[in-house]
Amino acid sequence: MPTNAVVTDIKQVTIRFSGDSGDGMQLSGTLFSTLSAIFGNEIATFPDFPAEIRAPQGSLHGVSGFQVRIGAKDVYNSGDKTDVLVAMNPAALKVNAPYLKKGSIVLFDTDSFQKKDLDKALFKSQDPFEELNLQDIQPIGVAITSMTKSSLEDSGLENKEMLRCKNMFALGIVCWLFNRPLEIADKLLEQKFAKRPKIVVANIKALTDGYNYGNNIHLTASTYRIEPIEATKGFYTDVNGNTATAYGLIAAAEKTGLQLFLGSYPITPATDILQELAKRKDFGVKALQMEDEIAGITSSIGAAFAGSLAATSTSGPGLALKSEALGLAVMTELPLVVIDVQRSGPSTGMPTKSEQTDLNQALYGRNGESPLVVMAAASPTDCFESAYAASKIALEHMTPVILLTDGYIANGSSAWKIPDMKEYPDINPHFVQTHFNGDAGEWKPFMRDEETLVRYWGVPGTPNYMHRIGGLEKDQLTGVISSNPENHQRMVNIRKQKIDNIANFIPEQEVLGDPDADTLIVGWGGTYGHLLETMLRLRDNGKKVAYAHFRHISPLPANSHELLKRYKKIIVAEQNNGQFANYLNGQFADLNNICKYNKVEGQPFKVSDMVEAFTQMMEGK
Amino acid sequence: MEATEIKYQKYLAKDYKSENAVRWCPGCGDYAILTCLHKALAELGVDPHNTAVISGIGCSSRLPYYMNTYGFHSIHGRAAAIATGVKVANPALSVWVATGDGDSLAIGGNHFIHAVRRNVDINILLFNNKIYGLTKGQYSPTSSRGFVSKSSPYGTVEDPFRPAELCFGARGTFFARAIDVDMKTQVEVMVEAARHKGTSVVEVLQNCVIFNDGIHNKISDRNWKADNTITLRHGEKMLFGKENEKGLVLEGWNLKAITIGEEGYTLEDVLVHDATAIDNTLQMKLALMDTTNELPVALGVIRSVEAPTYEQDYEQQIEEVQQKQPKRSFTDFLLASSNVWEVK
């Protein structure tokens, strides 16, 4: 092992912290990401953990990983393969071996690579590296466990508590490898364990000793320097998609001056939204953990009826349970934001793995002709923008809006420039009293704005506008229940037209890439970062290609048809069996040039796979 | 209560009546319940525009259409959850739930017990006719074992829920019972239900004239009512019978109906009703009395205890948090959060 480390400047690097689900890998990863972001790098993270809280120690299915890609710029996703793997046990090495780049560093804990550990990970030999045929890598074995223990000898901690700090020792080594300043990490640890000073001291000690160890013995051939980004001036923080979604709702409520109400029920991977909003009583948020998914949405419908900005958060199985109530929100034309953090299905599926398989459910999963707005967020920070936009549409157009995010962007983080809310558009709820000046003379409960077809929001507590709404079909003007055939047809048409009209109030679809490309890549939702990089790489390879990423799915932006018709070939890439592609075909019957790229593995797309596949599609193979 | 007194003058029962034609079957017990609710609201004097009536699905759930208040006829079983949202969103509203035995105890059973457990200040009017009327005559979760209906042609082989038991089991703070034909008691318990802070359950024994006619006859029929029912009032002796000549006494752990002056019982022996006792043991026994065990069916307010309400405690939490953390803009909140750095 060379003793003189060379500092190498690189643009991007992908690091994966991996170990048992109890090894604290999520914390190591989060800290490293945050301190890299604060240091001034772009980051994209991918926490990849099992559904089990504490799977059997050392087992293959108990491996928990946290992947982060950092770079000077153009970090669009968390990366396909890793440059550095931290493997706290043999199982972590085995699970991640297929994703190691050539020449990558594998930092492993020699203390946990003993025979019994190898057995647990079902290795047959005593040399896991050879058994996995890992030749072109740089293994760095460090006795992380024993060194952590000796580092904390005088800490006064119990043995168990000392062992818990080994993730910090490992992180210290990684910080040394990447020239990360420890002061930031120290500060983050102080905040994280603010109520347990002894733990703070121990963690910082382990972290520092890990760093010094790396420095003293110059563990590897090279350490890396990634220059800070030249970002727009301003204040930044890092945020994951679920938190950003919660923030988007808070920001929308602040803009309108309405109370924010969330009715929800815990479900992976959406629970963070409930938890974040439950904390935000300083903003007067009312976040109710209800008895089930149905009560989550119906309490929100009640709050919407009563005049709140109402939302409910869930994942696929929960959305299924909410279907009937969603139909009620469509029928009563109440504003409601429904967040579906998609996960692998069907049924319970793979709760901690991400997919885009709920699109059909969002579009069609209700009885009757039941149109509503469907949107999808593209990235962790875009969850903020999308939740804000969803709230605006719901309140101004009196409709439920389903916002699709997914486990990947919900748990993934990126750096986020703190928004100046003055720059965000106003939100004008369609209150009855503002349109009729408190005079009920002319008003009828189902009168509508002529242009938008939006009915007026008469909220209990408002004098003069008492009325009844419900799930039964109603007269198009008076709202009195009606089963008149012509009236029903008209109401079906109106409800559809009202949603279609929203296309006039959302931005036109943008296209990135070559203006004169023949091929258009189409994506939606959380695959944005991977598809963008794929497009850029194809262009680097000399291909002419364009890329459209849809936030608005129902209705589609007004220019969608005209835009799609411009291309000879359209590649729709999504993590399902072609739901958006089929939807586009259904919307625009003359599109006969759609190629589908579908992967349903519960894992993020791989850019390298897509570059290869899209190249073949473009070359007509 | 002072505000209520003043408002009392402001409204008449008809002020709560909407212009929609009532569409229940002629002779249906629901008419009486509707009229009583109009009267109770007038007595309470709550503003129609500050009143929200929420319902699920079923005959009973048509009620909001006939109220000149804010109303929401929702979906099957969900009224209690919707009402929870309404009340928590705006605690100033008077929130009522109109529901049936199928709506609230079968498909909506979960929402019912959890609303009761949370003690949200809503008033649940549970129309119990022991039958599914709107779907034309299937047995309900309150139908007796062996009950023959279209969906149980050989009789049911399941025991019914008794609403009081569910309510008490969910730690209910208010339970009252009335019969559709007894307008006076109905208005009385509805007013009491509204005044009680917390979830109030009012079981109205209601007759379905088409599919289950006479199911409550034993207690609603004028000839038997006096002997087969007892109207409980807090602080008063538990007396019943045409001349109040009968009473309830404790014998061991059990209630016993006696005639004063017989078997050596005097008025002194008759129990006094305590609706406010925290321990609900005796209230439960009273609520479950039945003519089959030779006891009168209890009417009136059986339990009414004070307890924190969900929405008030929620408001208070918000207030406490905001006292520690004065309100700031969303941007300021983000700037003050832990991981913030500046790019210059």
Interface residues (C-beta under 8 A of the other chain):
Chain A: T34 A37 I38 G40 L188 Q191 I229 A231 T232 K233 G234 F235 Y236 T237 D238 Y247 I250 A251 E254 Q259 F261 G263 K281 D282 F283 G284 K286 L288 M290 E291 D292 I294 A295 T298 S299 S300 I301 G302 A303 A304 F305 A306 G307 S308 A310 E324 A325 G327 L328 T332 I418 P419 D420 M421 G458 P460 G461 T462 P463 N464 Y465 M466 H467 R468 I469 G470 G471 L472 V480 I481
Chain B: S18 N20 D47 P48 H49 N50 T51 A52 I54 I57 P64 Y65 M67 N68 T69 Y70 G71 F72 H73 S74 I75 R78 A81 I82 A83 T84 G85 V86 K87 V88 A89 N90 A92 L93 N110 H111 H114 Y314 Q317 I318 V321 Q322 Q325 K327 R328 S329 F330 T331 F333 L334 L335 S337 S338 N339 V340 W341 E342 V343 K344
